[in-house]
Amino acid sequence: MPIMPVFTNLVLSVPISTLHRKELEPNNPISAPLFHKAFFGTNSIIYEKLLSVKLTSTIVRYPHCGQVKRFQLSGREKFSHRIEENENFVGFSKDLGTLCKEGRLMEAVHILHLMDQNDLRAYAKTYVLILKSCGNMKNLSEGRRVHAHMIKFGIESNKVLVTLINMYAKCGSVADACQVFDKMSEIEIVSWTAMISCYAQNDQGDRAWKLFCEMQRVGIQPNQFTFGSVLKACTNPEYMDQGKQVYAHVVKTGYLSDVHVASALVDMHARWGNMVDARRVFDNMPERNAVSWTGMITRYVQSEDSEEALKLFQKMQLAGVKSDRFSLSSVLCACANLEALDEGQRIHAEAIKIGVELDVCVGSALVDMYVKCSQVDCMVDARKVFDRMPQQNVVTWTALMVGYSQSSGHVQEAINLFAKMKRSGVKPNNFTFASVLKACASMADLEQGKQIHAHIVKTGLETDVCVASSIVTMYARCRTIEDARKVFDEILERNVVSWNAIIAGYAQNGHGEVAYKLFRQTRMEGVKIDAFTFGSVLSACAGITALDQGMQVHTIILKTGFQSSISVENSLITMYARCGSIEDARKVFDKILERNVISWTAIITGYAQHGYAKEALNLFEQMNGLGVKPNHITFIGVLSACSHVGLVDEGHRYFASMSHEHGILPSLEHYACVVDLLGRAGHLDEAEAVINEMPFKPDALVWRTLLGACRIHANIDLGKRAAERLLELEPQDPTTYVLLSNMYAAGGQWDAVAKVRKMMKDRQLTKEAGCSWIEIKNRVHKFFVRDRSHPLTEEIYAKLDELTLQMKKLGYVPDTNFVLYDVEEEQKEQFLWYHSEKLAIAFGLIVTPPGTCIRIFKNLRVCGDCHTATKHISKIVEREIVVRDANRFHHFKDGLCSCGDYW
């Protein structure tokens, strides 16, 4: 603990009139000047108080070391007899004023308390200064102490009482302000205005309006400050009628030309959401100052018209009005919203020029601007601004934290920054917690997330809906949806954000049915849902391939007017594509007026998943021709399109163009796409070379892709090497054992198959059962191999027998190579014929009208025999059959498949 504050508090806590009685043995003397230099530095006020007292010695105890130090001070005459009372009055009043101006309110109130004990009162202007300090610091308790001092000495100056009302207004104590106002013996216009302002500041517009009317009733006419206060009270749209009446009164009394009143009118119209009238008043102002310009710019930013805010700032500069920290902070927010980096850097230069770059408001706005521009090196610039600031507030820390939480590869720095913030003594707010929780969610760092959750509980912010919603998202992204639900259920006043968090959480965790039910619950409870809600529930429908439910959501979107939201339209494209209706996806895409990169990526990826490589690549070229820059996800779609149809040369060309033409460094996912492209085409050695030469350590996905290709092309040696690498990374993943076993089985190596299956049994690993499903009238019907649990089992098997006879007439011969069991041929045929996808197709043919499309979904790769059989069935029944397996969509029609038998 620093020495000086300890001693200061000790001295100020002891009445001056009693200091001379604190006598000890007069040893170890120290002169007053030396004592002053050693312990007070420039704190001349405390020093003068000590010099005014005759002390033989005093005692100072320093709690941090437990020692007692004695100092003998030579002083002047005893305080109570030093000089005449008037001189004390002047000196102490001056000292109090100095302390207030320096922001040292507690010291000022202490001295006032000492004066009270010695029956000394301060000047009226001194009370004004102290009360202003109390109001600015919102220190109600100290303000009340000063008020008590005023009552004791009968301070009834109108100026002081008005300042007292203002202090209570800023501290939010309207009742205290009313008592002061009601007891005033002479109420002038400034007193009325102060009380009206008090109501306005504390969102009591009705009382402000009534007092404004009462003031005029007793014959007191409003001035420009009264109008400014009552107009502020009418900024709530609830008091729009009263505001219009005040506006008319302003025009009638000729105050419209006053810059203070006009600025208040601009603010009132803007807060009503009427920027047209706000701008008209602003343009008609005969005189504008920096405050009026800044107010108009700020309102444009708040009304989400940052482009107009930026234009107005430029006009302000052309008009010769000098920028200040307030105008620069506002226009930097506009630059941040527009991601206008060049303009933001120009304003940064101006801030440096006028010397406000290090101001906490300007600095925070600069950090936020650089963060939101999200271009290369912007986070570096944001950090430079942050580190140069002599003082950062919670807004500054949070802005930088948001940037790191959204910056790929720097998410951990957000958590590190949060720890530094706590050590610096800055208290986090709800936005800070939301940002650091987002970082934990991005990293799926459950342990860190739990620690921050505990910290939130300690601070009492767990009831804040914004923070609680972020906690829900964090647990959901960390795959602990049960914990997310517990937090959600404890939120007392849920809003659309909290509902979105839990719906998105269930959708991301593969619980689409629950997500859809929660969406329906929001509708029943009257929650005002937004674009993000629709995006989440559409994602849930896509995840469970629930086309009927997705179409119902689309209908609600049309009814609620969200069809013009680009994010909702993009989600619709993805939903239709993943649910097997690429035609509906294209219809949505074609209706979008202003497509962004996500729109193009969604439709390109959709066509790639459905095996329509030509359409996907044509769209990619159109996108480039229109100047839309692709992102890394776009190229995943392009490379997948090439992979699904074997366009090896084209795939190589697009992969090379990523860095050469588009400045995108390929990620591990892109290399996995190239391995898949080469593996499907049978270029297994080249695929292995890509893995060995890529600048990343290959993950399980890459090796699994190669292993799958080895199984298709029966390259057992390379498949074994890939499996060994895969088992090193994921020894408990049963998929690797299944792929390896299937590869051995395809090659007739049944001993090796038995060995792999024994390994699975020893490690208690089970193979995922093949499952196919079809949605009929919002109900999902699931089927497993040789499944007889469905109520229509007899009809289903009869339908399959009927189809078998018709198929064999067309030349169908069961391909028993796809039966990976060492059994007799006849038994193999039975295994094949009752595969889950065939059962689902038969059921679909029974329960749907002739001519309608049947959509089947399967969790595993469709086998070759089922692929051949489905082609025959599509020709026999004259229907389109869409099958989505683990890799892609197959569109069967007229005996052909969209994949061209390449999958």
N, C-alpha and C positions, 0 to 999 in steps of 0.2 A: 504494500500500500504506500503511495507517495506520501512524503512527510508533510508538505505544505497543506494539502486539503485536510489532513487529520487535525493539524493545529488550528487551521482556520475555523473548522467546525467547533472545536473546543472553545476557542475564544468567543465566537459568536453565540454560543449556547449559554454563556455566563453573563448575567446583567452587568453592565459597565459600572453601575454604582456599587457593586460588591467585589469587583476585581481587586481593589486595594487591600481587601481583607485576606486574600489568599497568600499569606506570608509563610515563608520557610526560612531555614538557616541561610544567611547571606554568604554562601561560599560559591566558588567557581563563577565569578562575575563575568558577564559578557555585555559589551556595549550595545545599545539599541541599533546603531547603524550596522554593526556586524551581524546582529541577529536578523535585522531586516534583509540584508543582502543574502544571508545563508538560507533563510526559510521562506521569504515572501517574494523575492525578486521584484517584480513591478507592481505587486499588490499594495499600492500606497494607501488604499482606503483602510485596510486592516492595520497597517503600520501607524497611520495617523490616530486611529482609535486607541492603540496601545500607548502612543506618546502622550495622549491626552490624560492618561491615568498615572498617578504616582504609585509605582510599584517598587517594593524592596526586592521581591523575587516572585517567581511564579513557577508552576510545575506543569510539565507536558508529558503525558504518557503516550507512548507509541505502541498500540496493540500488537503490531506485527512482530515486535521483538521482546515484548514483555518488560522493557526497561523503563526506568523513570529518569528523566533528564531535568536538571534544575538550571535555570538561567536567571541572573539578576539583571533587571532592566532599569536603566536610568530614564525617567520620564519627566513630563511637565507637571503642572498643577493637577491635582485631583479633578476628574471630569466634572463633578457637580459644582466645583468652585473655580474652575479654570477661567471661563469667560462668561460674559453675560448670556442670558438665555437666548437673546436675539441672534447672537453670533453663532451659538450652537445650532439654532434653527436654520440659519443660512448654510453653514458648513455641511450639516448632515443632509439637508435637502439636495445640495449639490452632489454629494456622494451617492445618494440614492438614484438620482437622475443618471449619473455616469454608469452605475451598475446595470440599470435597466437598458440603456443604450447598448451595452456590451452583452446583453442577453443573460446576465447573471441574476436571475429572478430570485432564487433562494437566498442569496446573500442580501439582496435588497430588502426582502421581507424580514429577514433576521434583524437587520439594523432598524427597520421600522418597529419591530417588536421591542428592541432595546430602548428606542426613543419613547415608546408607549410606557415602559416601566419607569422612565425618568420624566414622564409628563411632558414630553416634547412632541409637537406636531409638525408635520412637513407642509411645504407649500402646496397649494391646490394643484399646480402643474406637476408636482412630484407624484401626487396620487394618480393623476392622469397617466403618467408614464408607467407607473407600476401596474395599474389596471390594464393598460394596453398590453403589457408584457404577459400578464396572467391570461388575457384573452387569446393572444397569439400562440401561447404555449398550451392553451386549453387546460389550465391548472385551476380547476374550480375551488379546491380546498384553500389554496393560498389567496385566491380572489376573495373568498368569504372572510378570511382573516383580515385582509385589508379593509373590507366593508365594515367589519366590527370596529376597527381602529377609527374609521370615519365617523361611525355612530358615537363613539366615546367622545370625540372632539367636536362633534356637531358640524361636520363638514357637509354643507348643503349647497355648495356651488352647483349651478345648473350644468356647467361644463363637466364637472367631476361626475355628477349623477348620470349624465348622458353616457359618459365613458363606462360607468358601472353597468348600465343597461347593455351596452355593446359587449362588455366582457361576459356577462351572463348569457347573452345571445350566442356568442362564439363557443361557450362551454356547454351549450344545449340546455341551460336551466331557465326555461321560459317563465316558470312560476316565480323565481326570484326576480327576474326582470320586471314582471308585472307588478310585484310588490313595490319595487323602487319607483316605477312609473306612477302608480296610484297614490303614493305618498308625496309626490312632488307638489310643492305649494304653488309654483308658477310653471305652467307647461307651455313651452314655446314650440315653434315649428320644428326645431332640431330635436326636441324630445319626442314629438309625435313621429317624426321620421325614424328615429332610433328604434322606437317600439314596433313600427310597421316593418322595419328591416329585421328586427328580432323574429317576428312571426315568419317572414319570408325565408330567413335562413334555416328555420326549423320546420319547414314544410307545413306550415299552418296558414295556407293561403286564404281560407275563409275568414279567419280572425284578422288577417292583415287587411283584407278588403273592407270588413266591417269597421275597423278602426280608421281606415282612410275615409270612409263615408262619414263617420262620427266627427272626425277632425273638421271636415267642411261644414257639417251641420252647426258646429259651435263657432263658425266664422273664420276659421284659419285656412288660408289658401295654400295648396301644395306648391313647393318649389321643385327645381330640377332634381334634387336629391330624393325628395319624397316620391316623385314620379318614378325615379330609378328603382326605389325600393318596392313600390307596389307592383311595378311591372315584373320585377323578379318573382314576386309572390304569385303572379298569374302565368308563369312559364309552364305550369302543369296544365295539360289540355283540359283538365276538369274545370278550370276557371277561364275557359276561352271567352265566354260571354263577358265576364268582368274585364278581361284584358282588352277586349274590343272597346268597351266603354271608356277605359282609361286612355286608350289610343285616341279616341275622339276628343277627350278632355285635353290631351296633350296638344292636339292640333288647334283646338279652340283657344287655348291659353298662350299659344305661340312658342311652346317649348320644343317643338319638333326640330328646331335648328340647333338646339343644345347637344353637343357631342355626347354627353353623359346619358341623356334621355334617349337619343337616337340609338346609341349602342345597346341600351336596355331593350328597346323595341326590336332591334335586329335579333337579339338573343331570344326574346319571347317567341317571335315567329319561327325561328329556327328550331326551338325546342318543341313547338307544335308540329314540326315536320314540314312546315311551309317555307321552303328555302327560296321560293320565287318572291314572296312578299318580303322576306328577310333581305334579299338582295336588292329589291326595289327601294326599301328604306335606306339601305347602305349607300346605294348609288346616288340618292337624293340628298345625302348629308352635305351641307355646305362646307363642313370642316371635318376632317378625319384625323385622328391621332393614331399612334402606334397601338393603343389598346383596342380601338374600333377595328383596325385592320386585322389584328391578331384574333379578335373575337370572331370575325367573319370567316377567316381561314380555318379556325378551330372547328367551327360549326360545319363547314364543308367536309372536313375530315371525319367528324362524328356521324355525318349523314351519308358516309361511304361514297363521297364524290371527291376523292383525293385529287383527281385530275384538275378539277376546277379550283381546288385549294392551291395547287401548285401555280396555276395561271394567275390567281389573285395575288399570290406572293410576288410573282414577277412584276405585276402592275404596281404593287406597293413600292418595290424598289425603283421602278421608273418614275414614280411620283415623288421620289426623294425622301421617303420616310425611312429612317434608320432602323435596321433590324435590332432586336434585343434577344435576350435568352428565351423569352416567351414565344415570340414569333418564329424563331429558329426551331424551337422544340416542336411547335405545331407542324411546320412545313416538313420537318424531318419525318414525322409520322406519316405524312402524305407520301413522301418518297418511299418509305418502308412498305406502305400498302401497294404502291405501284411497282415496287421492285426497281425503282428508277435510280440505279447505282450512280450513273454519271452526274445527275442532278444532286444526289445526296452528297457526293464527294465535293461538288462545288460549294454546297452549303457548309460542309465541314471546313473547307478552306476559309469561308467567310467567318465562321465561328472562331477560328484561330486568329483571324485578322482583327476582330473586335475584342478578343481576349475572353471569350466565354466558353471556350472548348472544354475547360475543366469544370465548369458549372455542373452540378449534379443532375439538373434537369436536362441540359443540353447533352451532357455525356451519356445519360441513360437513353436519350432519343437516338444518339449516334450509334450506340451499341445495338439497339433494336433495329435501326435501319440496315446496318451491315449484316445482322443476323438474317433478316427477312429477304435480303437481296439474294442470298444463297448461291452466290457465284464462287468460282475458284478464288481462294485467298480471302474471301469476305470474313470468315471466322477469325482469320489471323488479324485482320484490321479491327474487328470487333474487340478482340482480346487486347490489342495495343491501346485502344481508347480506354478500355476498362482499367488496364494496369497504370495508365498515366493519371487517372483521376485521383486526387488527394483524398476524396471521400466518396464512397459508394453507398447508395441506399438500397432498400429491398428491391426497388424497381430495377436498378442496375444489375444486381446479382441475378435476379430472376430472368431478365432479358438474355443475359449471356448463357444462363443455364438452359433456357429454351433452345437457343442456337445449338448448343452441344448435344442436347437430347434428340435433335432432328438431324444432326450431322453424322453421316455414315463414317464409322471408324473413330468417332470422338465421343461416343455416348458415355463412356466411363468417366470422361472429364466432367460431365454434368454432375455426377455423383461426387467426384472429388471436390468440385466447386461448392457443392452444398455443405460438405464438411468444413471447408475453409470459411464459408459464410458464418456457420455456427461459431467457429472459433473467434471470428472477428467481432462477435457480439451483436450482429444484425439479426433481428428476429424474422424468421420466414413467415410469409403470409400464405393465404390459400392458393394463390397462383404459383408461389414457389414450390409448395408441396406437390401441386399438380404436375409441374415440370419435372421434378426429380422422380416422381412416380412413373412418369412417361418414360424416362430413361431406364428405370428398372424393368418396365414392361418390354421395352425394345430389346434389352439384353436377356430377358426372361430370368432375371436375377431375383429369385424368390427370397433368399435369405436377406439380401439388402432391402428388398421391398418390405419384408416383415419388420425390420428394424425401423424403417421410416414410418411405417404404420404405427408402431409403438410410440414413436416420437410425436406423431400427430395426436394420439390419444392423450399424451401428457400435456400438450398445448391446448387441448379442448377443441380442436378444429375438426374432430371426426364427424361432428354434426353438420358441418358445412357441406351443402349438396355438391359443390364443385369438387371438393377434396374427396368426399365419399365416392363420387362417381369415378374419380381417378384411381382410387383404391380397388374398386370393382374391376376396372380395366386391367390394372396391374396383375391381380390374381388370375383373371381370365387368360391373359397372355402368358402367364407362368404355368398354365395348364392345371390350375387348382380352382375349377369352376364352382366347386362346393363352397370354398371360402368366399368367392366372389358373390355367390347367392346369399350367404349369411350377411355380408356387409350391405347388400342391396335391400334385404328384408328389414334391416334396422334403420334405413333411411326414413325419417318421419314424413318429410315433405318432398316427395320425388318430383323431379321435373323431366323434361324431354331428354336432357343430357344423361341422367341416371338410367332412364329406360333404354336409351340408345346403348349405353355401356353394357348392360346385362344382355340385351338382345344380340349385340355384336359378339359378346363373350361366348354365348351358347353357339352361335353360328360358327365361330372360329374353332370351337372345340368339338365340332362334328355333331352337335345336338340341334340340328335344324328344326326338328319337330317342336322342341321346346321353344326355340326362338320364334317360330311362327305363332305358337299359342300366346306368347307374351305380347307379340305384335297385336293380335286380336284383342288382348286384354287392354292394351293402351286405347284401342278404339272404343271399347265398352266404357272405360273410365273417363273418356273425354280428353285424354292427353293431346295437346297440340303438337302433333308429330311434325318432323321436318325432313329435309332431303336426306340427312344422315340416317334417319330411321328407315326410310325406304331402301337406302343402300344396304343397310344391315340385313333387313328381312329378305331382300332379293338375293343377297349372298347366301342366306340360310336356305332359300328355295333351290338355289343352284347347287349347294352342297349336298342336298338330299335328292337332287334331280326331280323336284316336285313341280312339274310344268303347270299342272292345273292350279296349284296354289300361287305360283308365280304369275299366272295370267290374271288371277283374282286381285293380286296386289297391283298389277298393271291397271286394272279397271279403277281401283281406288285412287291411283296416281292421276288418272285422267279426270276423275271427279273432283279431286282436291286442287287441281291446277299445277301439279308439280312436274308435268310432262315437259315443261320448258327448262327445267333444271338440268344442266349438262351432266352433273354427277349422277343424277337419277337415270338419265338416258343411257349413260355409260354402263350403269349397273344392269339396266334392262338388256342391253346387248349381251353382256356376259351371262346373265341368267338364261336367256333363250338359247344361246350357243351351248352352254353346259347342260341344258336340259334336252338337247337333241333337236331343237328347231332353229337351224341356222337361217332358214328363210325369214322367220320372224325377227331374228337378230338383224338381218340385213334391212328389213323394213324400218326398224327403229333407227338404224344408222343413217339411212337415206333421208329421214325426216329431220335430222339434226341440222340446224342452220349454221351454227358456228362450232365446228368440230375441233377438239383439242387433241393432243398426242395420245391421251387415254382413250378417246373414241376410236381413233385409227388402230391403236394397239389392240383394243378389245375385239374389233371385227377381224383383224388380221390373225390374231390368235385363235379366234373362233373357227375361221376357215381352215387353219392349220390343223386344229383338233379333229375336224371333220374330213380331213384328207383332201381338201380342195386347194392344192398347192398353187395352181395357176391363178385362181382368184386372189389368194393371199398375197402372192408376189406382185400381181398387177396393182393391188391396192397399196402395197408398199411403194411402188414406183409413183403412183398418183400422189401419195403423201409427200414424197420427196419433191415432186414437181410443184406442189403448192407451197413449198417452203416450210412445212411442218417438220421440226427436228425430231427424229426418233430417239427414244431412250433405250436403256439396256433391256427393258422388258419387251420392247418392240422387236429387238433382234432375237430374243428367245423364240418369239412367235415365228419369225422369218426362218430361222434355222430349223425349227420343228417342222415347218411346212416342207422344207427341202428334204428333211429326214424321212418323212412319211411317204414320199414318192420316189426316193432314191436319187435326187438331184445333187450328186456329189460335187460336181464342178461348180454349180451355182452356189452351193453351200459354202465352199471354200472362198468363193469371190465375196459373198456377203460377210463372211467372218473377217476377211482381210480389210473390208471397207469400214468396219467398226472404228478402228483406230486411225486408218489412213484418211478417211473422208469425213467421219463424223466425230472424231475426238473422243470416242468411248473405249475405255480399256476393257477388254473381255474379262469377265469374271469366271469363277469356277463353274457356274451354271452354263455359260456359253461353251466352255470346253467340254462339258458333259453332253451338250447338244451335238458337238462335232464328233465325239466318240460314238454317240448313237447313230449319227448319219453314216459314218464309216462302217460301224458294226453291222447295221441293217443291210448295207450294200455288200457285205462280205469282205471288206478290206480290214480284216482283223489285225494284221501285223501293223498296218498304218495307224489303226486306232490305239494300239498299245504304245506305239512310238509317241503319239500325241500326249498320252498320259504321262509318259516318262519325261517329256520335254516341257510340259506346261509349267508356268511360273508359280504354281500352287502345289501344295501337298494334296494329292487326290483324296477325296472323301469317299464315303461308302456309296453314294449315288453313282459316282464315276465308275467304280469297280463293279457295281451291280449291273450297270448298263452294259459293260463289256462282257460280263458273265452271261447275261441274257442273250447277247449276240452269239456268243460261243455255243449256247444251247441250240439256237436256231440253225447255225451252220455246222454243228457237230464237231467243233474244234475242242476236243477234250483236253489236250495238253495246256492250251492257253486258258481254257476254262478253269482248270485246276489252279493255275497261278493266280488268276483273278479271285477265285474263291478263297485261297490262302490269305491274300491281302484283305479281303472283305471280312474274314473271320477274325483277323487281328484287330480290326476297327470295331466290329459289332459281333462278338462271339455268341450273343444271346438272341440274335435276330433269326427267326426260323426261315425267313425268305431265302437266305443264302443256301441253307441245307436243301430246301425244296428245289431251287434252281439246279443245284449240283446233282441231286438225285434224278431229276428229270433228264438232265443231260446224259447221265450214265444209262438211264432207262432207254432213251432214244437210241443209244449206241448198243443196246443189248447187253450191257455189262451189269448183270443182275447181282453179282456178288458185291460190286461196288455200291449198288443201290441199297442192298441190305445193310452194308456197313454204315452208310450215311444215315439210314433210318434208325439204326441202333444208337448212333451218336445223338440223334434228336431225342430218342427215348431216354437215354442216360441223363441228358441235360434237361429233361422234362419240358421239351419244346414241342409245341403242337402246330401242325400245318393249318393255315387259315382255310376254312371250308369254302369251296366254290359256291357262290350264291348269285342268283339273278332275280331281278324284281321288275315289276311293271305297276304303274300307277293308274288306277281306274276310279274315276269319280272321287278324287281326293283320298283314296285309300290305297296303300301300298301292299301289293301281294308278293311275298317272297317265296322262292323255290330253291331247293338244294338238289344235288344229284340223287336220282331215284326217290324223290320226295313223294310221300303218299299222305301228307297231313292236310292238304287243302280240301275243303268241302266238295269241290268239283273234280276230285281225283279221277273218278271213273270216266267222266266225260273227257278229261284231259288226255288220259292214256288211250282212250278210244280214238280221239282226234289224231294222236301221234301214229297209231296203227294205220289209220286211213291215209295219212300223209306218206307213210313209209311205202305203201303199195304204189302210190302215184309217183313218188320220187324214183323208185326202182325202175318204173316204166320209162323214165327219162334218162336212165343210165347211171343212177346213183349207186355207188358201192362204198359201204362204210370203210373208212381208213383206220384200221386198227393200230396203226403205228402211234396213234395219239393216246392209246391206252397204256399207261405207264405201270402196268402190273403184269407179272409173269403168270398169265392164266391162259386158258384155251381160247381159240379164235371166236367161238360162238359166244362165250362169256364176255369177251372183249366187245363184241357188237352190242350186247345188251347194256354194257357199261356206257357205250357211246350214245345209244339212242335215248337214254334217260338223263342226259346232262341237263343242268338247271336251265340253260338258256332255251333249250328245245321245249321244256315244260312251260316256261313263261310265254313263249311264242304260241304254243297250242292254246293256253288259257286266253291269251289276247284275241286269238281268232274266234274263240267261242263267245266272248262277252262284248265284243265291239262290232259295230255295223260293218257290212261289207264295203270295201273301198277305202276305209279309213287307215291312216298310218298307225303302225304299232311301234312303240318305243320301249326297248328292253335295255336294262342296265345290269352290268356284271362287275363284280369286284376283282376278278382275275382276267388274264389274257384269254380271249376266245380261242378255242382249239381249232385246228385245221379242219377236222371233220364237221364241227358245228358250222364253221364258216361256209363249207361246201353245201351242207344241208340247207342252210338259210337261203342261199342263192336259189336253190331249187324251189323251196317253199314260196319265195316271193314271186316266182313265175307261175306256180300252180294257183295260188290264191289271188294273183293279180293285185298285190298290195305292196306298198313300200314298207319295209321293216328296217328300223334304225336300231342298231345295237352299239352301245358304248361299253367297251371293256376297260381294263386298267390303263390302256395306252392311248386310245383314240376312239373315234366314232366310225362305224361302218354303215353306209347307206345301201341296202339291198333293194334292187328293183329290176323287174324283168329278167331275173336270173343272173344279174351282174352286181358287183360291189364297187363302191366308190374308191376303194383302196387299190383296185386293179390287181388284187391278190398279192399285194406287196405290203406286208405289215409285220 
